[in-house]
Amino acid sequence: MGVFVFLPLVLPLTALPIARLAEHHLHPRNAAVLLTSVAVVLAACSTFCLGLLVVVGTAQLPGNPLPDNWSDPEVRAAVPYDEVAGKAAIVALVLVVVACALTVRRHLRFRFRAHRALAGLRSDGGSGFASGSGFGSEVAVLDDEQPYAYALPGSPGRIVVSTGMLSCLDPAERRALLAHERAHLAGRHHRLLLAVQLAGCANPFLRPLRAAVTYSTERWADEEAARVTGDRRITARAVGKAALFSRRVAAPGLAAFASAGPVPRRVAALLGPVPPRRSWPPALTRAGMAACVAAAGTAASTLSALNSALALFVVLEAATPL
């Protein structure tokens, strides 16, 4: 076990360089999927090793539910044990579980309240759904002067847009906005955002990846909107105007049009060429080396967690009577 049980707690630091460079060298879709996958694996290994430390640490606490043999001095000699680290792991794991539970609760509560509010809207165009306005049956237009738009996942998924937002855009820009939000729903971006948010709750070193994934999903939707409309300049203009007039919507774990920044970088990217569709940056570039470091850190974290689990299992299995 030894030091290997602590490595997954700090190895998420290896993912920080690629979080900064992926957006410049990968297609936004590939960057979002890569960063989310790395964050989930590193967070899982980190939490798993916290659990191992909790098992080791609680063996010495009075009244614990573990077998008495696990606190035998011979077992302590075979399993590296530090009283401070073991008890600190208990507190850390409790904080992780509580933070993740609160995050999921906020996410689900917002979705539930939003869907319940939309369910009360009539579908005649008079007070909500824009079924007769040419937007599509999945678009809910709310009579609200505050400009905002966001994708609301569910069964079915909805695009929520205010009349204030629509009044800020011309017809071509509205098509870009709706294509952007449809891309969020089609790509299940809310799952990526929630996953990376939970990863940040599990390990604070992974929190920078949340901003990177949020930006990548917005750029992904921007590129899909540009492809659907066939005009990158119109899409860039829609993003810029929406960001200028909109106010951030309190939608935890969801994608809101033009709310994820920095918007000037998104506009500049849309005014440039279509990003390459490579799934891995060139090896002899900074991004390529950063990707290799992140991959090595993820692999090392996984192996360290497996090694620690195997070592603890062997020792405790030998100490537990049949």
C-alpha positions as CSV (number, residue, x, y, z in Angstrom):
1,M,0.0,0.0,0.0
2,G,2.4,2.6,1.2
3,V,2.7,5.8,-0.7
4,F,0.7,4.5,-3.6
5,V,-2.6,5.1,-1.7
6,F,-1.7,8.9,-1.6
7,L,-0.7,9.3,-5.2
8,P,-4.2,9.4,-6.7
9,L,-5.0,12.3,-4.4
10,V,-2.4,14.5,-6.1
11,L,-2.1,13.1,-9.6
12,P,-5.0,15.1,-10.8
13,L,-2.5,18.0,-11.0
14,T,-1.1,16.3,-14.2
15,A,-4.4,17.1,-16.0
16,L,-4.1,20.9,-15.5
17,P,-1.8,21.6,-18.5
18,I,-4.0,19.8,-21.0
19,A,-7.0,21.6,-19.6
20,R,-5.4,24.9,-20.7
21,L,-4.2,23.7,-24.1
22,A,-6.9,21.3,-25.4
23,E,-9.2,24.0,-26.6
24,H,-6.5,25.4,-28.9
25,H,-5.4,22.1,-30.5
26,L,-8.5,19.9,-30.5
27,H,-12.0,20.0,-31.9
28,P,-14.3,21.2,-29.1
29,R,-16.2,17.9,-29.1
30,N,-13.0,15.9,-28.7
31,A,-11.7,18.3,-26.0
32,A,-14.9,18.1,-24.0
33,V,-15.0,14.3,-24.1
34,L,-11.3,13.9,-23.4
35,L,-11.2,16.3,-20.4
36,T,-14.4,14.8,-18.9
37,S,-13.1,11.3,-19.2
38,V,-9.8,12.2,-17.6
39,A,-11.6,14.1,-14.8
40,V,-14.0,11.2,-14.1
41,V,-11.2,8.6,-13.9
42,L,-9.0,10.7,-11.7
43,A,-11.9,11.6,-9.4
44,A,-12.9,8.0,-9.1
45,C,-9.4,6.9,-8.2
46,S,-9.0,9.7,-5.7
47,T,-12.3,8.9,-4.0
48,F,-11.5,5.1,-4.0
49,C,-8.2,5.7,-2.3
50,L,-9.8,8.0,0.3
51,G,-12.1,5.0,1.0
52,L,-9.1,2.7,1.5
53,L,-7.6,5.2,3.9
54,V,-10.9,5.3,5.8
55,V,-10.8,1.5,6.2
56,V,-7.3,1.7,7.5
57,G,-8.0,4.6,9.8
58,T,-11.2,3.4,11.3
59,A,-9.7,0.1,12.3
60,Q,-8.2,1.8,15.3
61,L,-11.3,3.7,16.4
62,P,-13.3,2.2,19.2
63,G,-16.7,0.8,18.3
64,N,-15.9,0.4,14.6
65,P,-17.8,-2.3,12.7
66,L,-14.6,-3.9,11.3
67,P,-13.3,-7.3,12.5
68,D,-11.1,-7.1,15.6
69,N,-8.2,-8.8,13.8
70,W,-7.9,-5.8,11.5
71,S,-6.6,-3.7,14.4
72,D,-4.1,-6.3,15.4
73,P,-0.5,-4.9,15.9
74,E,0.8,-7.3,13.3
75,V,-1.6,-6.1,10.7
76,R,-0.6,-2.5,11.6
77,A,3.0,-3.4,11.0
78,A,2.1,-4.8,7.5
79,V,-0.3,-1.9,6.6
80,P,1.3,1.6,6.7
81,Y,-0.9,3.5,9.1
82,D,-0.9,7.1,10.2
83,E,-3.4,8.1,12.8
84,V,-3.7,11.7,11.5
85,A,-4.1,10.6,7.8
86,G,-6.6,7.9,8.6
87,K,-8.9,10.2,10.6
88,A,-8.4,13.1,8.1
89,A,-9.5,10.7,5.3
90,I,-12.8,10.1,7.2
91,V,-13.6,13.8,7.3
92,A,-12.5,14.3,3.6
93,L,-14.6,11.4,2.4
94,V,-17.7,12.7,4.3
95,L,-17.1,16.1,2.7
96,V,-16.8,14.6,-0.8
97,V,-20.1,12.6,-0.4
98,V,-22.0,15.6,1.0
99,A,-20.7,17.9,-1.8
100,C,-21.6,15.5,-4.5
101,A,-25.0,14.8,-3.0
102,L,-25.8,18.6,-2.8
103,T,-24.6,19.1,-6.4
104,V,-26.8,16.3,-7.7
105,R,-29.7,17.6,-5.6
106,R,-29.4,21.2,-6.9
107,H,-29.2,19.9,-10.5
108,L,-32.2,17.6,-10.3
109,R,-34.2,20.2,-8.3
110,F,-33.6,22.9,-11.0
111,R,-34.6,20.5,-13.8
112,F,-37.7,19.3,-11.9
113,R,-38.9,22.9,-11.2
114,A,-38.2,24.0,-14.7
115,H,-40.1,21.1,-16.3
116,R,-43.0,21.6,-13.8
117,A,-43.1,25.3,-14.7
118,L,-43.1,24.5,-18.5
119,A,-45.8,21.9,-18.0
120,G,-48.2,24.6,-17.0
121,L,-47.7,26.6,-20.2
122,R,-50.3,26.3,-23.0
123,S,-49.1,25.1,-26.4
124,D,-51.2,27.6,-28.3
125,G,-48.4,30.2,-28.4
126,G,-50.2,32.5,-26.0
127,S,-48.3,31.8,-22.9
128,G,-45.4,29.6,-23.5
129,F,-44.6,26.9,-26.1
130,A,-43.9,28.3,-29.5
131,S,-45.5,25.5,-31.5
132,G,-46.9,27.8,-34.1
133,S,-44.0,30.2,-34.4
134,G,-41.8,28.1,-36.6
135,F,-39.3,27.3,-33.9
136,G,-40.3,23.7,-33.3
137,S,-42.3,21.9,-30.7
138,E,-39.3,21.5,-28.4
139,V,-38.9,25.3,-28.0
140,A,-40.6,27.1,-25.1
141,V,-40.8,30.9,-25.5
142,L,-41.3,32.6,-22.2
143,D,-42.9,36.0,-22.0
144,D,-40.0,37.7,-20.1
145,E,-38.2,40.9,-20.9
146,Q,-35.0,39.5,-19.4
147,P,-32.9,38.0,-22.3
148,Y,-31.8,34.4,-21.7
149,A,-31.8,31.0,-23.4
150,Y,-30.7,27.6,-22.3
151,A,-31.1,23.9,-23.0
152,L,-33.2,22.0,-20.5
153,P,-32.6,18.2,-20.7
154,G,-35.2,15.7,-20.0
155,S,-37.8,13.5,-21.7
156,P,-38.4,15.4,-23.9
157,G,-35.6,18.0,-23.8
158,R,-36.6,21.6,-24.1
159,I,-35.1,24.8,-25.4
160,V,-36.1,27.7,-23.1
161,V,-35.8,31.2,-24.6
162,S,-37.3,34.5,-23.5
163,T,-39.0,37.0,-25.7
164,G,-36.4,39.4,-24.5
165,M,-33.7,37.3,-26.0
166,L,-35.6,36.9,-29.3
167,S,-36.1,40.6,-29.6
168,C,-32.4,41.2,-29.5
169,L,-31.7,39.0,-32.5
170,D,-32.7,39.1,-36.1
171,P,-34.2,35.9,-37.8
172,A,-30.8,34.5,-39.0
173,E,-29.3,35.0,-35.5
174,R,-32.4,33.3,-33.9
175,R,-31.8,30.2,-36.1
176,A,-28.1,30.2,-34.9
177,L,-29.3,30.4,-31.3
178,L,-31.8,27.5,-31.7
179,A,-29.2,25.4,-33.5
180,H,-26.8,26.1,-30.7
181,E,-29.2,24.9,-28.0
182,R,-30.3,21.9,-30.1
183,A,-26.6,20.9,-30.2
184,H,-26.5,21.0,-26.4
185,L,-29.5,18.7,-26.2
186,A,-28.2,16.3,-29.0
187,G,-24.7,16.1,-27.5
188,R,-26.0,15.5,-23.9
189,H,-23.7,18.3,-22.7
190,H,-25.5,18.4,-19.4
191,R,-24.1,15.0,-18.6
192,L,-20.5,16.1,-19.3
193,L,-21.0,19.3,-17.2
194,L,-22.5,17.4,-14.3
195,A,-19.8,14.7,-14.4
196,V,-16.9,17.2,-14.4
197,Q,-18.7,19.2,-11.6
198,L,-18.9,16.1,-9.5
199,A,-15.2,15.3,-10.2
200,G,-14.4,18.8,-8.9
201,C,-16.3,18.0,-5.7
202,A,-14.4,14.8,-5.3
203,N,-11.0,16.4,-5.7
204,P,-10.4,20.2,-5.7
205,F,-7.4,19.8,-8.0
206,L,-9.9,18.9,-10.8
207,R,-12.0,22.1,-10.5
208,P,-10.1,23.9,-13.3
209,L,-11.3,21.2,-15.7
210,R,-14.9,22.3,-15.1
211,A,-14.2,25.7,-16.7
212,A,-12.4,24.0,-19.6
213,V,-15.2,21.5,-20.3
214,T,-17.9,24.3,-20.0
215,Y,-16.0,26.3,-22.6
216,S,-15.5,23.3,-24.8
217,T,-19.2,22.4,-24.8
218,E,-20.1,25.9,-25.7
219,R,-17.6,25.9,-28.5
220,W,-18.9,22.5,-29.6
221,A,-22.4,23.9,-29.8
222,D,-21.1,27.0,-31.6
223,E,-19.5,24.9,-34.3
224,E,-22.7,22.8,-34.7
225,A,-24.7,26.1,-35.1
226,A,-22.3,27.4,-37.7
227,R,-22.5,24.1,-39.6
228,V,-26.3,24.1,-39.5
229,T,-26.7,27.8,-40.5
230,G,-23.8,27.6,-43.0
231,D,-22.5,31.0,-41.9
232,R,-19.9,31.3,-39.1
233,R,-20.2,35.1,-39.1
234,I,-23.9,35.1,-38.3
235,T,-23.3,32.6,-35.5
236,A,-20.5,34.7,-34.1
237,R,-22.7,37.8,-34.3
238,A,-25.5,35.9,-32.4
239,V,-23.1,34.8,-29.7
240,G,-21.7,38.3,-29.3
241,K,-25.1,40.0,-29.2
242,A,-26.6,37.5,-26.8
243,A,-23.7,37.9,-24.5
244,L,-24.0,41.6,-24.6
245,F,-27.7,41.6,-23.6
246,S,-28.2,38.5,-21.6
247,R,-27.9,37.9,-17.9
248,R,-26.6,34.7,-16.4
249,V,-29.3,32.1,-15.7
250,A,-29.0,30.2,-12.5
251,A,-29.0,26.8,-14.2
252,P,-26.6,24.5,-12.3
253,G,-25.0,21.9,-14.6
254,L,-26.9,23.2,-17.7
255,A,-25.7,25.0,-20.8
256,A,-26.9,28.6,-21.2
257,F,-26.4,30.5,-24.5
258,A,-23.5,32.9,-24.3
259,S,-23.2,32.5,-20.5
260,A,-20.0,30.5,-20.6
261,G,-16.9,32.6,-21.3
262,P,-14.8,34.2,-22.2
263,V,-17.2,35.1,-25.1
264,P,-14.6,37.1,-27.1
265,R,-12.6,33.9,-27.5
266,R,-15.7,32.1,-28.8
267,V,-16.4,34.9,-31.2
268,A,-12.8,35.0,-32.4
269,A,-12.8,31.2,-32.9
270,L,-16.0,31.4,-35.0
271,L,-14.5,34.1,-37.2
272,G,-11.5,31.8,-37.8
273,P,-11.3,28.6,-39.7
274,V,-13.1,25.4,-38.8
275,P,-11.1,23.6,-36.0
276,P,-9.3,20.4,-36.9
277,R,-11.2,17.2,-36.1
278,R,-8.2,15.4,-34.6
279,S,-8.9,13.5,-31.4
280,W,-5.3,13.8,-30.1
281,P,-2.9,16.7,-30.5
282,P,0.4,16.3,-32.3
283,A,3.0,14.6,-30.1
284,L,5.7,17.2,-30.7
285,T,3.6,20.1,-29.5
286,R,3.0,21.5,-26.1
287,A,-0.5,20.2,-26.2
288,G,0.7,16.8,-27.3
289,M,3.1,16.6,-24.4
290,A,0.5,17.9,-22.0
291,A,-1.9,15.2,-23.2
292,C,0.7,12.6,-22.7
293,V,1.3,13.8,-19.1
294,A,-2.4,13.7,-18.4
295,A,-2.7,10.2,-19.9
296,A,0.3,9.1,-17.8
297,G,-1.1,10.6,-14.7
298,T,-4.5,9.0,-15.3
299,A,-2.8,5.6,-15.8
300,A,-0.6,6.0,-12.8
301,S,-3.6,7.0,-10.7
302,T,-5.5,3.9,-11.8
303,L,-2.6,1.6,-11.2
304,S,-1.9,3.1,-7.8
305,A,-5.5,2.6,-6.7
306,L,-5.5,-1.0,-7.9
307,N,-2.1,-1.7,-6.2
308,S,-3.3,-0.2,-2.9
309,A,-6.6,-2.1,-3.0
310,L,-4.8,-5.4,-3.8
311,A,-2.2,-4.9,-1.0
312,L,-4.9,-4.0,1.6
313,F,-7.0,-7.0,0.5
314,V,-4.1,-9.4,0.8
315,V,-3.1,-8.2,4.2
316,L,-6.6,-8.0,5.7
317,E,-7.6,-11.3,4.1
318,A,-4.6,-13.0,5.8
319,A,-5.6,-11.3,9.1
320,T,-9.2,-12.4,9.0
321,P,-10.0,-15.9,10.3
322,L,-12.0,-18.2,8.2
